[in-house]
Structure formats: C-alpha cells, structure tokens
C-alpha cells in the first residue's frame, strides 16, 4: 500500500516540479483516484502531503489546486534565504567533516547526472535537497525547520518561473559553494551562497507560454514511466 502511495506522490510531484501543470489547475480527487487506481481516501492523504510541502494549495471546501506562487513573494523569500543560508555555510566551512564532504560530493554528482539526462523535475528536487543537506549539517533543529519552510516556498517558484535552460547555472553555483566549504573559506562560502540565491531570484521570469491545463492527461501520460518495472501494493 505504501509503495503505491509513494509512486503516486512521485508522479504528481514530478509533474509539478517540472512545471508541467498550470498554476491554479484543480486536482480532483475522483479523477486522480481513477488515474492511479487507488481510493479517494488515499489520494486525499497524498494531496495533504503535497500541500504540506507547498507544491499544491489546499483550499477549504474547494479542494486541491496546483500552487500559484507569486513573483512578488520571491523578493522577501530569497532575502530571508540569503540571510539564513549565508550564516549556515559560514558556520559549516571551518567544521565540515569528511562524512559531510563525501555526502555533498555524491549529491553534486547526482545533480550533474540529472542535468545530463534532462530530468527537470529531478534537478529541481535535488537543488532543493542540496540546501537542506547544508541545513541538516548544522545539527540545529531550529535552523532546519526554518530552511524547510523557506525551501518549500521556493521549489514551485523555480518550477514555474525559472527556465529549464538555466539548470546548469544552479549546478555550477552549487559547486562554487562546495569548493569554498572544503577550503574552509567561511567568507567565500557565504558570498557564493548569497550570490547563488540572488542569481536564482534574477532568473525567475513569467512564462510566455504556460503548459496545458489538462492535469488528467499530463498525469496519465507520466504514470506509466514512474511505475515501469515496479510491483506496487
């Protein structure tokens, strides 16, 4: 049962993070249950999880909708991230352990692989995960909680407003941050992080053409590729 719910969550989140669903599009429980072959109750659990991660909006008495992040919100969100994350990497640079360095090395390799494969959804997910790995490396529960809130607010901003052609930039910028960290350069790491976040903000632009609003067709087409070779329960 858990496997099928994870697969459904992955399918919907991939479509969202790849920017394949039009912001504001309703996600009807009945239609989703039919596509994925599971009950509405289980669909409701998955939608709640997507809502908690701010990939969709849950409106009381109306239902679930693809998140419609506002570019006007981006300025304050990225300012908060620059303040917080500049401090995070400045704190980590002198104390980064060999284990943490190895984890970041492996993660950046995953980012490069997703980029090479042209997997937009995975690139957006991994980009967010890079920042969470750094937050978790502090071991400070309050820092981690704040980062979870901020990163969840920016994933859909990137998915909706950042061009897929700029993914290489983000990957290269992560390498710059990591290089400063392994040198123990706290000032350099903080500067690289703030520059990276500022560049993301400048790359956010309204799309000239939005994707089709047919969420049912998009998810139905994506579902077989996610479940290929998997035995779901």
N, C-alpha and C positions, 0 to 999 in steps of 0.2 A: 504493500500500500504506500509506504514511504517513497519507494523508488518512482512510482508513477507521479506522485505529487512533485517530487524533485524535477522530474522530466518536464512536467507542465510548467513549473516555475521557471525552469531554464529556457523553455521555448518562448514564453511571454517576455521574460526579461531580456533575452537576446533581441527580440523584435524591437523592444523599447530602446535598448542601449545602442542599437544600430540605426536608430532614427527612422524605422520603417513604418511607424504608426503615427498618424496625425495627432498632434496635441488636441485634447478635448474630445477625442473619439470615445464613445461609450463602450464599455466592455461588459456585455450582457452575460449574466450567469448561465442562462439557459443555452445560449449559443455556444459558450465555452464548454459547457458540460457535454454538448453534442459533439464538438470537435474532438475533445480529448477522451471521451468515453468514460468519464467519471461523474460522480454525483455532484449536484449543486452545492451540497454542504462542503465537500472537499474543495470545489472551486472557490467557495467563499473563504476558506482558510488560506488558500494561495493568494487571493486578492488582498486579504488582510496583511499578509507578509509583504506583498509588493507595495502596499500603502505605507507600512511601517518604514520601508526602505525608500519611500518618497519617489518611487518610479511611477506610481499612479496616484490619483486623487480619489478618496472615498468620501462621497457626499451623502450625508444622512437623508434617508427617504428618497434618494435619487439613484444611487448606485455608484459604480466604479467608472472612472474615466482616465484616459491617458493623460499624464501630468502635463500641465501647460505652464512651464516655468517662465518667469518674466525676466527679460534682459535688464529691466530697471532694478531688480533684486541683485543682479550679479555684482554690481559695484560694492555693495556692503558685504556680501558673502565673501568675495575674494579679498577684500581688505581685511576681514576677520581672519581668513586663512593665512594671509601674509604675516600678520602679527603672531598668530599661534605657531605656524609651521617654521617661520624663521627662528623662533625660540626653540622648537623641537630639534632641528638639525644642529643649531648652535650648541645645544646641550649634549647631543649624541657624539659630535665629532671627536672630542677628546677621550670618549669612553667606549667607542664602538668595539664590540667583541668580535673575535674571529667567527663565531657562530652567526652573529648578525650580519657580518660582511658576506659570509657564504650564502645566507638566505637572500640578501639583496642581489648578489651576483646571479643566482639562479632565477630570481624574479625578472631581472632585466633581460636575461636570455629568453624567458617566456614572452616578454613584451616584443622582442625582436622577431620571434617566431610568428606571433600573431600578426605583426606588421607584414612579414614576408608572405603570409597566407592571405592577406587582405581581409582578415576577420575583424571587421569594425566593432562589433559588439564585444568581442573578447578584448580588443585593445582598450576600449573604454573601461571595461571591468578591471583589467589589470592595472590601468593607470590609477584608478581609484585605490586599488589594493596596495600599490606602491606607497601611497601616502599613509595608509592605515598601518602598514608594516613599520614605518618610521614612528608613528604614534605609539604603537604597541611596544616598541623597543624601549620607550621611556619607562615602562612599568608603572605609569601613573594613571590610575583609573579615571581621574577627572579629565586629564588630557585626552585619553582615549574616547571618553563619552562625548566631549566637545568635537573631536575630529569626526566621529561617526555622524553626528548631526550635520556638520558642515559638508562632509564628503557626500552624504546622501542628498543634500540640496544641490550639489553641483553636477552629479553624474548626468541628470537629464538636461541640464543646461548645455553640457558638452554634446550630448547625443542629438539635441535638437538644433543647436546653433553653431557648432564647430564643424567645419568642412572635414570630410574624411581624408582629404589630401594633406592635412596638417598633422596627421598622426605621427609621422616620422619626427616632426619637431619635438613633440612631447617626449618621445622615446630618447632622443638625443639630450634633451634637457634633464631627464632623469639621470642619465649617465654623468652629466656635469655635476649634479648634486652628489652623486655617489663618489665621484672622484675626489671631491673636496672632503667628504666624510672620511674616506680611507687615508687621506693625507693628514687627518686630524686638524684640518683648517676650519675652525668654527666660524670665523667671519666670512670665509669664502663660501662655505656651505649655506649660511644664512642668506648671503647675497644671491647665490644661484637659485635657491628656493624662491625668494621673493621675485626674482626676475622671471622664473618659470611661471609662477602664478599670474604675474602681470601679463605675460605673453598669452597665456590661455585666455585671459579676460579680453585682450585685444582681438583674439581670433574668433570671438563669438559674434556672429552676424546673422540677421534674419535671412531665411532661405528664400531664394527667388521662386522655387517650386517646392511645394510640400508633397510628401508621399500620399498615396491613395488613402482615403478614409475607410476603406473596406478592411477592417481589422480581422473579420472572419476569414476572408480569402488569404490574407497575409499569414495568419497563424496556421491555417490548414495546410498551406504550402510548406511552411517551416517545420511542422510537426514530424514528418517522416525523416527528415535529416537529423533531428535531435534523437529520435528513438531507434535509428538504424543500428541493428546488431545488439540491441538491448532487450532483455526479457523483463518486462515491467510487471509489478504486482501492486 
